[in-house]
Amino acid sequence: MATHEHTVVVERPLITVYDQWTQFETYPNFMDNVDAVEQVDDAMTHWKVSLAGVSREYDAQIMEQRPGEVIAWQSVSGPRQAGRVSFAQLAPERTRVTLRMDFEPHGLTENVGEAVGVVASSVEGSLERFKDYIEDREDAEGGWHGTIADGVKVQGAGAATTQTSYGSTPSSASDSPVGSSGSDVTGMPLGATDDVRDLS
């Protein structure tokens, strides 16, 4: 089992950073190997990815989502993978984002890629580009504040506003996420949507 973890500090408020991360259709703008993400329902997404000329599609389910804190997911079809992204407010305009991916490479291409650090580089590069992506804009392109537990939505909310607060206590730098086991080199955090979600 291979695990890759990377952390960035984003110069934007926690709510803005978290809300942008819930806009899954925008992932191809900054994530390596992601060609498209389709929101199926509140806790399910469909992914089209490619690596070293090999294209794949799979479904992934949100297993845990707490607004402003964490999103954890795992694949339910296709290549096995799982991961977790956590958010921590460091200051009113600074947010730490930590992404952890767990996967088991399959086949020659993925094993070679793992050996040369391609997957680790992909995770790091995607997170760094996400930092640039959200720092280049004033606000998130939408947001979803529902809660998911054990793969089921337990609470829903409307579109995000900049007045929403998730709390102001900075988390310790040791608060790194604990990822689920699973596998794939291209899966990234998943989340949820509802009828009032703003994707424009």
C-alpha positions in Angstrom: 0.0 0.0 0.0 1.4 3.4 -1.0 0.5 6.6 0.8 1.2 10.1 -0.3 0.6 13.2 1.8 1.2 16.9 1.1 0.4 20.1 2.8 0.1 23.7 1.6 -0.8 27.0 3.3 -3.2 29.0 1.3 -3.5 32.8 1.7 -7.3 32.8 1.8 -9.9 32.3 4.5 -10.9 28.8 5.5 -14.5 29.1 4.1 -13.2 30.2 0.7 -10.7 27.4 0.5 -13.1 24.7 1.7 -15.9 26.0 -0.6 -13.7 25.9 -3.7 -12.7 22.3 -2.9 -16.3 21.2 -3.0 -16.6 22.4 -6.6 -15.6 19.1 -8.1 -16.4 19.9 -11.7 -13.5 22.4 -11.6 -10.9 19.8 -10.6 -9.5 19.3 -14.2 -8.3 23.0 -13.9 -5.7 22.1 -11.4 -5.5 18.3 -10.8 -3.1 16.1 -12.7 -4.6 13.2 -14.6 -8.2 14.3 -14.0 -10.1 14.7 -17.3 -13.6 15.2 -15.9 -15.7 14.9 -12.7 -19.5 14.5 -12.7 -21.6 14.9 -9.6 -24.0 12.0 -9.4 -25.7 12.8 -6.1 -24.8 14.3 -2.7 -22.3 11.6 -1.9 -21.3 10.1 -5.2 -19.1 11.3 -8.1 -18.0 9.8 -11.4 -14.4 10.3 -12.5 -12.6 10.2 -15.9 -8.9 10.0 -15.4 -5.8 9.2 -17.5 -2.2 8.3 -16.6 0.6 7.4 -19.0 -1.9 7.2 -21.9 -4.2 4.8 -20.0 -7.8 6.2 -19.5 -10.1 5.0 -16.7 -13.5 5.7 -15.3 -14.7 5.0 -11.8 -17.3 6.0 -9.1 -16.2 7.3 -5.7 -18.3 7.9 -2.6 -17.8 10.5 0.1 -17.6 8.6 3.4 -17.2 11.6 5.7 -17.7 15.3 5.1 -17.7 18.0 7.8 -17.9 21.6 6.6 -14.7 23.5 7.0 -12.9 20.5 8.4 -12.6 17.3 6.4 -13.7 15.4 3.3 -12.9 11.6 3.1 -13.7 9.4 0.2 -13.2 5.9 -1.4 -13.8 4.4 -4.8 -16.7 2.0 -5.2 -16.0 0.9 -8.7 -13.0 0.7 -10.9 -9.5 1.2 -9.4 -9.5 1.1 -5.6 -8.4 4.3 -3.9 -9.1 6.3 -0.9 -8.0 9.6 0.7 -8.7 12.4 3.0 -8.3 16.2 2.8 -8.4 18.4 6.0 -8.6 22.1 6.4 -7.3 24.2 9.4 -7.6 27.9 9.9 -4.2 29.3 10.8 -5.2 33.0 10.7 -8.2 34.9 9.3 -6.6 34.9 5.8 -4.5 31.7 6.0 -5.6 28.1 5.7 -3.7 24.9 5.9 -4.8 22.1 3.5 -3.5 18.6 3.9 -4.2 15.9 1.3 -3.5 12.2 1.9 -3.9 9.6 -0.8 -3.7 5.8 -0.3 -3.5 3.4 -3.2 -2.1 0.2 -4.5 -0.5 0.5 -7.9 -1.8 -2.0 -10.5 0.0 -3.1 -13.6 3.4 -2.2 -15.0 2.6 1.4 -15.7 1.5 2.3 -12.2 4.2 0.3 -10.5 6.9 2.1 -12.6 5.2 5.4 -11.9 5.2 4.7 -8.2 8.9 3.7 -8.3 9.9 7.0 -9.9 7.7 9.2 -7.7 5.2 10.1 -10.4 2.3 9.6 -8.1 3.8 11.6 -5.2 4.6 14.4 -7.7 1.1 14.3 -9.0 -0.4 14.7 -5.5 2.0 17.5 -4.6 1.6 19.3 -7.9 -2.2 19.2 -7.8 -2.3 20.7 -4.3 0.2 23.4 -5.3 -1.9 24.3 -8.3 -5.1 24.3 -6.2 -3.3 26.9 -3.9 -2.6 29.1 -7.0 -6.1 28.6 -8.4 -7.9 29.8 -5.2 -5.4 32.6 -4.5 -5.9 34.0 -8.0 -9.6 34.7 -7.2 -11.5 36.7 -4.7 -14.1 34.1 -3.8 -14.9 30.4 -4.3 -16.9 29.4 -7.4 -19.6 28.0 -5.1 -19.9 25.9 -2.0 -21.8 23.0 -0.3 -22.1 22.9 3.5 -23.9 19.5 4.0 -22.6 16.9 6.4 -22.0 13.3 5.3 -21.3 10.4 7.7 -20.7 6.8 6.7 -21.4 7.7 3.1 -24.9 9.2 3.8 -25.9 12.8 3.9 -27.1 13.7 7.4 -27.5 17.4 7.0 -27.8 19.8 4.0 -27.3 23.5 3.6 -27.6 26.1 0.9 -25.0 27.8 -1.1 -22.1 29.3 0.8 -21.7 33.0 1.7 -18.6 34.8 2.8 -20.3 35.5 6.2 -20.4 31.8 7.1 -18.0 30.9 9.9 -16.5 27.5 10.8 -14.8 28.7 13.9 -11.6 30.6 14.5 -9.4 28.4 16.6 -6.2 27.4 14.6 -5.5 23.7 14.6 -2.2 22.3 15.7 0.3 21.6 12.9 0.2 18.0 14.1 -3.4 17.6 13.1 -2.6 15.6 10.0 -5.4 13.5 8.5 -5.7 9.8 8.8 -6.6 8.3 5.4 -8.6 5.3 4.5 -6.9 2.4 2.7 -7.6 1.9 -1.0 -5.9 2.6 -4.3 -5.5 4.7 -7.4 -3.0 7.3 -8.6 -5.5 9.9 -9.8 -8.5 10.0 -7.4 -8.8 13.2 -5.5 -11.2 14.4 -2.8 -14.8 14.1 -3.5 -17.8 15.9 -2.0 -21.4 16.7 -2.4 -23.8 19.0 -4.1 -27.5 20.0 -3.9 -30.0 22.0 -5.9 -28.8 25.4 -4.8 -25.1 24.8 -5.5 -23.5 27.6 -7.5 -21.3 26.2 -10.3 -21.1 29.4 -12.3 
